């Protein structure tokens, strides 16, 4: 599910630390919904945008995927924010 580069630069402890940081800022994640996606022209990346309902406030999530040929899309990055991510060319899921 993850790209080789992502695996090399992110260990289990990094993901645990990310989870701790999220819980401090937002509390328990109660639900998540796919909102939109971004495909940049001439790029092998796909950005998925999600909106989360958490104990303390709304959370916004971005997952960056990269195309690895026969292996398909693999996770290359994960981030979250208290404000929506802005993209001019995003396409909303229906």
C-alpha positions in Angstrom: 0.0 0.0 0.0 2.9 2.4 0.5 5.6 3.5 -1.8 9.2 2.2 -1.1 10.3 5.8 -0.5 7.5 6.4 2.0 8.5 3.2 3.8 12.1 4.2 4.0 11.4 7.7 5.4 8.5 6.7 7.8 8.8 4.1 10.5 6.1 2.7 12.8 7.1 5.2 15.5 6.6 8.1 13.0 3.0 6.9 12.4 2.4 6.5 16.2 3.7 10.1 16.7 1.4 11.4 14.0 -1.5 9.7 15.7 -0.6 11.2 19.1 -0.3 14.6 17.5 -3.7 14.2 15.8 -5.4 13.1 19.0 -4.0 16.0 21.0 -5.3 18.5 18.4 -8.6 16.9 17.4 -9.5 14.2 19.8 -10.8 10.8 18.7 -11.7 10.5 15.0 -15.3 9.6 14.9 -15.9 9.4 11.1 -14.3 10.3 7.8 -15.7 11.0 4.4 -14.0 11.3 1.0 -14.5 14.8 -0.3 -12.5 15.4 -3.5 -9.4 14.4 -5.4 -6.7 16.2 -7.4 -4.9 14.9 -10.5 -2.3 17.3 -11.7 -1.5 17.4 -15.4 1.6 15.5 -16.5 2.0 14.1 -12.9 2.0 10.6 -11.6 0.4 11.8 -8.3 -3.1 11.6 -7.1 -4.2 13.6 -4.0 -7.2 12.4 -2.0 -9.0 14.8 0.3 -11.1 13.7 3.2 -13.2 15.5 5.9 -13.2 14.0 9.4 -15.5 14.4 12.3 -13.5 14.4 15.5 -14.3 15.0 19.2 -13.0 18.6 19.3 -13.4 19.9 15.8 -13.6 19.1 12.1 -10.4 17.7 10.6 -9.2 17.6 7.1 -7.0 14.9 5.7 -4.7 14.7 2.6 -3.3 11.4 1.2 -0.8 11.7 -1.6 -0.6 8.7 -3.9 2.1 8.1 -6.6 1.8 5.8 -9.6 4.4 3.0 -9.6 3.6 1.4 -12.9 2.5 -2.3 -12.6 2.3 -1.9 -8.8 -0.4 0.7 -9.1 -0.9 3.7 -6.8 1.0 3.7 -3.5 0.8 6.0 -0.5 3.5 8.7 -0.6 2.3 11.0 2.1 -0.3 11.6 4.8 -1.2 14.9 6.5 -4.0 16.5 8.4 -5.1 20.1 9.2 -7.8 22.1 11.0 -8.6 24.0 7.8 -9.5 22.6 4.4 -6.8 22.0 1.8 -7.0 24.4 -1.1 -6.6 23.3 -4.7 -7.9 25.1 -7.8 -8.4 21.9 -9.8 -10.0 19.5 -7.3 -12.8 17.3 -8.4 -15.5 16.6 -5.9 -16.7 13.0 -5.2 -20.4 12.6 -5.9 
